[in-house]
């Protein structure tokens, strides 16, 4: 028999061990290779996403015709998208869990969400913008893209210049500028297509000759602006705003100064909408409208609003403007409380005379009412006027003159003014209507009411809201003119964007809120909230620097509106 050789147990164990070792090493090499490939793919995907993000941001910034930075969270579904975003604007932001960059694109009807890059497992992003310098300095914008993954956080910092937009505006305020709002429609090159009609309604009442702190002592020649009058400060800052607006070819401007009235005369160029650039010296400079503003009189704010509104209305009605896109603006600057109104009264008599006795009248003496009953006129002695208690017995007698009183005649109120002992005539002056109509058309106010002027004619227009018994007319006049402004629409259904500026601390929140409510102002740093369902915002400028900042902001918004309406939400 042949001897058959075999493996010993030890040899078999060694062989199996070697096979297992080879398989293990091979498997580990395979797994390592697969993991390396997977990591490489993940890294590639991450880098691709980062490249896509930066490319999208770069293109949006460089090509945008309008660019705003906002602090805005991804919509969580609790608010309607049409209320959250502004028509015409695109938005770029991180999604809710910060795993992807998304756009909300305006398609002409609504905003549609699009994903710029898809999400990667375990990777989140932060995108923050930074406008280092003021918008009017340059259009440079820096952004920081932070990538958070299991290997830590990496950052990419880049700075770009927006080539097509007028200015890059940071409206994140105290928040984090994490959202880019932009639009890419071309800026209007044809000045015949879009234009701005700006009405500047400016207070020139007597208090404009005071300092900002209310002192009547001023020194406009001082190098210290603290001693300058409000009018001096206004002229300086308004000149800057108008000069800035004149950089645009297609801005039209009217100026309507008001005190007792906002009257104008031939050749003063007030209450006229004119092309700003070609009429710049009419508005600013030596001998200009702004330079010639002279403080005096009371404050008839609504009369200025009326004349300013009519300049906008007339301008839009011109045949040449019916096919143009006109953006309408009104700036209302007031330094105190409204205390006049413009009324039309059909008054038959501004003076009436009662012969032989005072007209029948009743007076209140210490809370007790007395009726006039008799007058004793002794020759060369003291005149005595007797009054009888209305509700009981007893009389009182006064010497020389009757007790001051008012009477009603033909539905009008008159007050006792004087009397003639020689002619036995008692004179009464008209002191205000019990019924009246506000002046709402485009015309001068013919008279300023003064009950002792002696120069009245019947059936004229008067600025007399401050007369006794008619103080409420002042605010009501603001309301009525405000309704005209708030309800106005031109042929393209564009309304009037309004700005209300309280210039000095003499303009109270109550008065400014009333004006803002009347015109429907939603612009300003002071938010009075909803008043009777109307959002009321206004600006307060209690220093020269504050006025400069407010007018600069308004100037920018008007310039921007030549090719789009305002800015985004």
C-alpha positions in Angstrom: 0.0 0.0 0.0 1.0 3.4 -0.8 1.4 5.9 2.1 -0.9 8.9 1.8 0.5 12.1 3.3 -1.9 14.9 4.8 -1.9 18.2 6.7 -1.4 18.2 10.3 -3.8 20.2 12.5 -1.2 22.8 13.1 -0.7 23.3 9.4 -4.4 23.5 8.8 -4.8 26.2 11.5 -1.9 28.2 10.1 -3.4 28.0 6.6 -6.8 29.1 7.7 -5.2 31.9 9.7 -3.3 33.1 6.7 -6.4 33.0 4.5 -8.4 35.0 7.2 -5.6 37.5 7.5 -5.4 38.0 3.7 -9.2 38.4 3.5 -9.2 40.8 6.4 -6.5 43.0 5.0 -8.1 42.9 1.6 -11.5 43.8 3.1 -10.0 46.7 5.1 -8.2 47.9 2.0 -11.5 47.7 0.1 -13.5 49.5 2.9 -10.8 52.2 3.2 -10.9 52.7 -0.5 -14.7 52.9 -0.5 -14.7 55.3 2.4 -12.0 57.4 0.8 -14.1 57.5 -2.3 -17.2 58.4 -0.4 -15.4 61.2 1.5 -14.0 62.4 -1.7 -17.5 62.4 -3.2 -18.9 64.2 -0.1 -16.1 66.7 -0.3 -16.7 67.2 -4.0 -20.4 67.6 -3.4 -19.8 70.1 -0.6 -17.3 72.1 -2.8 -19.8 72.0 -5.6 -22.5 73.3 -3.4 -20.2 76.1 -2.1 -19.2 76.9 -5.7 -22.9 77.1 -6.7 -23.8 79.2 -3.7 -21.0 81.7 -4.3 -21.6 81.8 -8.0 -25.3 82.5 -7.4 -24.6 85.2 -4.9 -21.9 86.8 -7.1 -24.2 86.9 -10.1 -27.1 88.4 -8.1 -24.9 91.1 -6.6 -23.1 92.0 -9.7 -26.1 92.1 -12.0 -28.8 93.4 -9.7 -30.5 96.7 -10.7 -31.7 97.0 -7.1 -30.1 95.5 -4.0 -31.2 95.5 -0.4 -29.9 93.6 2.7 -32.6 92.4 5.1 -32.9 90.5 8.3 -35.5 88.0 7.3 -36.2 84.5 8.5 -37.3 81.7 6.1 -41.2 81.7 6.0 -42.6 79.2 8.4 -46.1 79.0 6.9 -47.7 81.1 9.5 -48.0 84.1 7.2 -49.1 84.3 3.6 -46.2 84.6 1.1 -47.8 87.5 -0.7 -47.7 89.4 2.6 -44.2 88.3 3.5 -42.5 89.3 0.2 -42.8 92.4 -2.0 -44.0 92.2 -5.5 -41.3 92.5 -8.1 -38.5 91.5 -5.8 -36.5 88.2 -5.6 -35.2 87.0 -2.3 -32.2 84.8 -1.6 -31.9 83.1 1.9 -31.1 79.9 3.7 -33.9 77.4 4.2 -35.5 76.7 7.5 -32.8 74.2 8.8 -30.0 76.1 7.0 -29.0 73.1 4.9 -29.7 74.7 1.5 -29.7 78.1 -0.2 -33.1 78.9 -1.8 -34.5 81.7 -3.9 -38.0 83.1 -3.9 -38.4 84.3 -7.5 -41.1 86.8 -8.6 -42.7 85.4 -11.8 -44.9 88.4 -12.5 -47.8 87.0 -10.4 -46.4 85.5 -7.2 -43.2 84.3 -5.6 -42.0 80.7 -6.4 -39.4 78.9 -4.3 -36.4 77.5 -6.1 -33.5 75.6 -4.6 -30.1 76.9 -5.5 -28.3 73.8 -4.1 -29.6 70.6 -2.5 -29.0 69.6 1.1 -26.1 67.4 2.3 -26.2 65.2 5.3 -24.6 66.7 8.3 -23.8 70.0 6.6 -25.4 73.4 7.4 -24.6 76.9 6.2 -24.7 80.5 7.4 -24.7 83.4 4.9 -24.2 86.9 6.2 -23.7 90.1 4.3 -21.9 93.2 5.4 -22.1 96.7 3.9 -19.1 98.3 5.5 -19.5 101.8 4.2 -22.5 104.0 3.6 -24.7 103.4 0.6 -23.8 106.7 -1.0 -20.0 106.0 -0.7 -19.7 102.9 -2.9 -21.5 99.8 -4.0 -19.1 97.3 -2.4 -20.7 94.4 -0.6 -18.9 91.8 1.5 -20.4 88.4 2.4 -19.3 85.5 4.6 -20.3 81.9 3.9 -19.8 79.6 6.8 -19.9 75.8 6.2 -20.5 73.7 9.3 -19.8 69.9 9.1 -18.4 67.1 11.2 -14.9 68.2 10.5 -15.6 71.7 11.9 -16.4 75.1 10.4 -14.9 76.7 7.4 -15.5 80.2 6.1 -15.3 81.8 2.7 -15.2 85.7 2.7 -15.6 87.6 -0.5 -16.2 91.2 -1.5 -18.0 92.3 -4.7 -19.1 95.4 -6.4 -22.7 95.8 -7.6 -22.3 97.2 -11.1 -25.8 98.1 -12.1 -27.6 99.3 -9.0 -27.8 102.9 -7.8 -26.9 102.0 -4.2 -26.7 98.9 -2.1 -28.9 99.5 0.9 -28.6 97.7 4.3 -32.1 97.6 5.8 -31.4 94.9 8.4 -31.1 97.8 10.9 -30.1 96.2 14.3 -30.6 92.6 13.0 -28.4 90.3 11.0 -28.3 91.0 7.2 -28.9 87.4 6.1 -31.2 87.9 3.2 -30.5 89.4 -0.2 -33.5 91.1 -1.9 -32.8 92.0 -5.5 -34.3 92.6 -8.9 -32.8 92.4 -12.3 -35.1 94.5 -14.5 -33.0 97.0 -16.4 -32.8 100.6 -15.1 -34.8 103.0 -17.1 -32.5 104.7 -19.6 -35.2 106.7 -21.4 -36.0 109.8 -19.3 -39.3 110.1 -21.2 -40.6 106.8 -19.7 -40.3 107.3 -15.9 -40.3 110.5 -13.9 -40.9 111.7 -10.3 -43.2 114.5 -9.3 -42.1 115.8 -5.9 -44.2 118.4 -3.9 -42.3 120.0 -1.0 -44.7 121.5 1.5 -42.7 123.5 3.9 -43.5 125.5 7.0 -42.5 129.2 7.0 -44.5 130.3 10.0 -43.1 132.7 12.6 -41.7 130.0 14.8 -39.3 129.0 12.0 -37.3 132.0 13.0 -36.6 130.4 16.4 -33.8 128.1 17.4 -34.4 124.3 17.5 -34.6 124.5 21.3 -37.5 127.0 21.1 -35.5 130.1 22.0 -36.3 133.2 20.0 -32.6 134.4 20.2 -30.8 133.4 17.1 -27.5 134.2 15.4 -27.5 132.9 11.9 -23.9 134.2 11.4 -22.5 132.1 14.2 -20.2 129.2 13.4 -22.2 127.3 16.1 -25.3 125.8 14.5 -26.9 125.7 17.9 -27.7 129.4 17.5 -29.0 129.1 13.9 -32.7 129.5 13.3 -34.9 126.6 12.1 -35.3 128.4 8.8 -31.5 128.7 8.4 -31.1 125.0 9.1 -33.9 124.1 6.7 -32.4 126.2 3.9 -29.1 124.4 4.3 -30.4 120.9 4.4 -33.2 121.4 1.8 -30.6 122.8 -0.6 -28.5 119.6 -0.2 -31.6 117.4 -0.9 -32.7 119.4 -3.9 -29.1 119.4 -5.3 -29.0 115.6 -4.9 -32.4 115.1 -6.7 -31.1 117.3 -9.5 -28.6 114.5 -10.4 -31.5 112.8 -12.0 -32.7 113.9 -15.4 -36.4 113.2 -14.8 -37.4 114.8 -11.5 -40.0 117.5 -11.3 -40.3 119.7 -8.2 -42.8 122.1 -6.7 -42.4 124.1 -3.4 -45.4 125.2 -1.5 -44.4 127.3 1.6 -47.2 128.0 4.1 -47.9 130.2 7.1 -51.4 131.8 7.3 -51.8 130.6 3.7 -49.9 129.0 0.9 -50.6 131.8 -1.5 -48.5 132.5 -4.5 -48.0 135.6 -6.7 -47.0 136.0 -10.3 -43.3 135.4 -10.8 -42.5 133.8 -7.4 -42.7 130.3 -9.0 -44.5 128.9 -5.9 -47.0 126.0 -6.3 -45.6 125.2 -9.7 -44.3 121.8 -10.8 -41.1 122.4 -12.9 -38.3 120.3 -14.3 -35.7 120.4 -11.5 -32.5 120.0 -13.4 -33.2 122.8 -15.9 -34.7 125.1 -13.2 -32.2 124.3 -10.4 -31.4 128.0 -9.8 -35.1 128.8 -9.4 -35.2 126.4 -6.5 -31.8 126.9 -4.8 -29.1 129.5 -4.7 -29.1 133.3 -4.6 -32.6 134.8 -5.2 -34.2 131.3 -5.3 -37.4 130.0 -3.7 -35.5 128.4 -0.8 -33.3 131.4 -0.3 -36.3 133.7 -0.1 -38.3 131.9 2.5 -39.1 134.4 5.2 -40.7 133.2 8.5 -43.9 135.0 9.6 -47.5 134.3 10.6 -49.4 131.3 11.9 -49.5 127.6 10.7 -52.0 126.6 8.1 -50.5 123.2 7.3 -53.5 121.9 5.3 -53.3 125.0 3.0 -49.8 124.0 2.1 -50.9 120.4 1.6 -53.8 121.7 -0.7 -51.5 123.7 -2.9 -48.9 121.0 -3.0 -51.5 118.3 -3.9 -52.8 120.5 -6.7 -49.4 120.7 -8.3 -49.2 116.9 -8.5 -52.8 116.6 -9.7 -52.3 119.2 -12.5 -48.9 117.7 -13.5 -50.3 114.2 -13.9 -53.3 115.5 -15.9 -51.0 117.0 -18.6 -51.5 115.3 -22.0 -47.7 114.7 -22.3 -47.7 112.8 -19.0 -50.6 110.4 -19.5 -48.5 107.7 -21.2 -45.5 108.1 -18.8 -44.8 106.4 -15.5 -45.0 109.1 -12.9 -44.1 108.4 -9.3 -45.7 111.1 -7.0 -44.2 112.2 -3.7 -45.2 114.8 -1.1 -42.8 115.9 1.7 -44.6 117.8 4.5 -42.4 119.6 7.0 -44.0 121.4 9.9 -42.3 122.9 13.0 -45.4 123.3 15.3 -49.1 122.8 15.7 -51.6 123.5 13.0 -53.7 126.6 14.1 -55.3 127.9 10.9 -57.7 126.6 8.3 -59.0 128.0 4.9 -62.7 128.4 4.8 -65.3 129.7 2.4 -68.1 131.7 4.1 -71.2 133.3 2.6 -71.4 136.1 5.1 -73.9 138.9 4.5 -72.6 141.2 7.2 -69.2 141.3 8.8 -70.4 144.1 11.1 -73.9 144.7 12.6 -75.1 147.6 14.6 -77.8 147.7 17.3 -79.4 151.0 17.9 -80.5 152.6 21.2 -79.7 149.5 23.2 -77.3 146.6 23.1 -78.7 143.6 21.3 -80.6 141.1 23.5 -78.0 138.9 25.2 -77.4 136.6 28.2 -74.2 136.6 30.3 -72.7 134.2 32.8 -71.5 136.0 36.0 -69.9 133.7 38.6 -71.9 130.7 37.3 -75.3 132.6 37.4 -77.0 133.6 34.2 -78.4 137.1 33.7 -80.3 138.7 30.8 -79.7 142.3 29.8 -82.8 144.3 30.7 -82.1 148.0 30.6 -79.6 150.8 30.0 -79.6 154.2 31.8 -77.9 157.0 29.9 -77.9 160.1 32.2 -76.9 163.3 30.6 -73.2 163.9 31.5 -73.4 161.0 34.1 -72.3 157.4 34.3 -73.9 154.9 32.0 -75.4 152.0 33.8 -76.4 148.6 32.3 -78.7 146.4 34.3 -79.0 142.6 34.1 -81.7 140.4 35.7 -81.2 136.9 37.2 -82.7 134.4 34.8 -83.7 131.8 37.4 -84.6 134.0 40.4 -84.9 137.5 41.7 -82.1 140.0 41.9 -80.3 142.2 39.4 -76.8 143.5 38.9 -75.7 146.8 37.4 -72.4 147.6 35.7 -71.1 151.0 34.8 -69.7 152.5 31.5 -70.0 149.5 29.2 -72.2 146.4 28.9 -70.7 143.1 30.0 -68.7 141.5 27.2 -71.1 139.2 25.2 -71.7 137.5 21.9 -74.9 137.3 19.9 -76.3 135.3 17.0 -77.6 137.0 13.9 -78.9 135.0 10.9 -77.1 131.9 12.1 -73.7 133.7 12.5 -71.8 134.6 15.6 -70.9 138.2 16.5 -69.1 139.6 19.5 -69.6 143.0 21.2 -66.8 145.3 20.1 -67.6 148.9 21.1 -70.4 151.5 21.3 -71.1 155.2 20.7 -72.6 157.2 23.5 -73.1 160.0 21.1 -75.1 158.0 18.5 -76.5 155.4 20.9 -75.1 152.7 18.6 -73.7 149.3 19.7 -71.3 147.6 17.3 -70.7 143.9 16.8 -68.0 142.1 14.9 -68.5 138.8 13.0 -66.3 136.2 14.8 -66.8 133.0 12.8 -69.3 130.8 10.9 -71.6 128.3 12.4 -71.5 126.7 9.0 -68.7 126.8 6.4 -67.0 124.9 3.6 -63.3 124.2 3.4 -61.3 125.5 0.5 -60.2 122.5 -1.6 -59.7 123.9 -5.1 -56.5 125.5 -6.4 -56.6 129.2 -5.6 -55.2 131.9 -3.3 -56.9 132.7 -0.1 -58.2 136.3 -0.5 -58.2 137.5 3.2 -56.6 136.6 6.5 -59.2 136.9 9.1 -58.8 139.7 11.6 -62.0 140.9 13.3 -60.6 144.4 13.8 -59.0 145.0 10.4 -62.0 146.8 8.9 -61.2 145.6 5.4 -63.6 142.8 4.8 -65.7 142.2 1.8 -68.5 139.7 1.7 -68.4 136.2 0.2 -64.7 135.7 0.1 -62.2 133.0 1.1 -60.6 133.3 4.4 -57.8 131.6 6.4 -59.6 132.0 9.8 -59.7 128.7 11.5 -58.2 130.2 14.6 -61.1 132.5 15.4 -63.1 132.0 18.6 -65.5 129.1 18.5 -63.9 127.5 15.5 -60.7 126.0 16.7 -61.7 122.5 15.7 -61.6 123.6 12.0 -57.8 123.4 11.9 -57.6 119.6 12.4 -60.7 119.0 10.3 -59.1 120.9 7.4 -56.0 118.7 7.6 -58.3 115.6 7.5 -60.2 116.8 4.5 -57.2 117.7 2.4 -55.5 114.5 3.6 -58.4 112.5 2.1 -57.7 114.1 -1.3 -54.1 113.1 -1.1 -54.7 109.6 0.3 -57.4 108.8 -2.3 -55.5 110.2 -5.4 -54.6 107.9 -8.2 -53.2 109.0 -11.6 -53.9 107.3 -14.9 -51.6 104.4 -14.0 -53.3 104.1 -10.6 -50.2 105.3 -8.8 -50.9 107.3 -5.7 -48.8 109.8 -3.7 -46.1 108.6 -1.4 -46.0 110.9 1.6 -43.4 111.9 4.2 -44.3 113.8 7.3 -41.5 115.5 9.1 -41.8 117.1 12.6 -39.1 119.8 12.6 -38.3 120.7 16.2 -39.9 119.5 19.5 -42.7 122.0 19.0 -44.4 119.6 16.6 -46.1 117.2 19.0 -46.8 113.4 18.4 -50.5 114.2 18.4 -50.3 116.8 15.7 -47.9 114.7 13.6 -50.0 111.6 14.0 -53.0 113.4 12.7 -51.2 114.6 9.6 -49.7 111.1 9.0 -53.1 109.5 9.4 -54.7 112.1 7.1 -52.3 111.4 4.2 -51.8 107.7 5.0 -48.1 108.0 5.6 -46.3 104.7 6.1 -42.8 106.2 6.0 -40.8 107.3 9.0 -38.9 106.3 12.1 -41.7 107.1 14.5 -44.5 104.6 14.4 -47.8 105.6 15.9 -49.3 102.3 14.8 -52.8 101.8 13.5 -55.0 104.9 14.1 -58.6 104.2 13.1 -57.3 101.4 10.8 -54.6 103.6 9.1 -50.9 103.0 9.6 -49.3 106.2 10.8 -45.6 106.9 10.6 -43.6 110.1 10.5 -40.1 111.5 11.0 -38.9 113.6 13.9 -36.0 116.0 13.2 -35.1 117.9 16.3 -31.5 118.7 15.2 -29.7 119.8 12.1 -28.1 116.4 11.8 -31.4 114.6 12.1 -33.0 116.7 9.4 -30.0 116.0 7.1 -30.4 112.3 7.7 -34.2 112.3 7.0 -33.9 114.4 3.8 -31.0 112.2 2.6 -33.2 109.1 3.1 -36.1 110.7 1.3 -33.9 111.8 -1.6 -32.6 108.3 -2.0 -36.1 106.8 -2.0 -37.2 109.2 -4.6 -34.2 108.6 -6.8 -34.7 104.8 -6.5 -38.4 105.1 -7.4 -37.6 106.4 -10.9 -37.2 102.7 -11.9 -38.9 100.8 -9.1 -41.3 101.5 -6.3 -39.5 101.9 -2.9 -37.7 98.9 -1.5 -38.7 95.3 -0.5 -40.3 94.1 2.7 
